[in-house]
């Protein structure tokens, strides 16, 4: 039951963090807001380092390199997602990328040998269907011809690498605890800086256009969400934690309606309801 609590904390952290992150992104741009989100998380959670230094005694060179590898592909997923949003259908790109949750479940069953019941499978499918309905405008999609363009390919890359990252992060977590695997990942923020420079993307100070506190609060909430997710998979099954935590886009849709006055369609309302039902069922089962 503990993993359900941590999954819900991650759900709320990611959903609310993305609201502040959206404001920061609109002021700073995608790359600058992403870079400062990583930098702030390194600074904020550095306060925990003295309490978990002892865990590093269990970190082998092989596991450190594996953690670096996971961090790199996690950043590749984030960059691919941001690039996909630039030139494609944002709802479609977001929905494809968010489907990494299903890959996490599949990978966890195949590679981590996690057992899952038929009732849990049904609940996860309900959550996934609800996510699609709440984030994707199916009527608009029918009117437009969707082809396998660059944006969709980038969204697929994000989906695959995030599915891999959030599945196999459990391996270093089991060896060195819940703190260091994610901290090592965010400490790779110079890679974002280098990529932005290679792409000749202008980077702004976090104070640009008054974005500092939006970026800072977003980083804090997202950091709490990430650590809650990792703590959840350390105490329970990834196949249970990932679908609940990964359903956070429905919270973003609700908060976007309240904060940005983005309209919510009847289909989205139905999708939100379906997703919440799936979360409740998965929690019960």
Buried (B, 14 or more C-beta within 10 A) or exposed (E): EEBBBBBBBBBBBBBBBBBBBBBBBBBBBBBBBBBBBBBBBBEBBEEEEEEBEEBEEEBEEEBBEBBBEBBBBBBBBBBBBBBBBEEBBEBBBBBBBBBBBBBBBEBBBEEBEBEBEEEBBBBBBBBBBBBBBBBBBEEEBEEEEEEEEEBBBBBBBBBBBBBBBBBBBBBBBBBBBBBBBBBBBBBBBEBBBEBBEEEEBEBBEBEBEEBBEBBBBBBBBBBBBBBBBBBBBBBBBBBBBBBBBBBBBBBBBBBBBEBEEEEBBEBBBEBBBBBBBBBEBBBEB
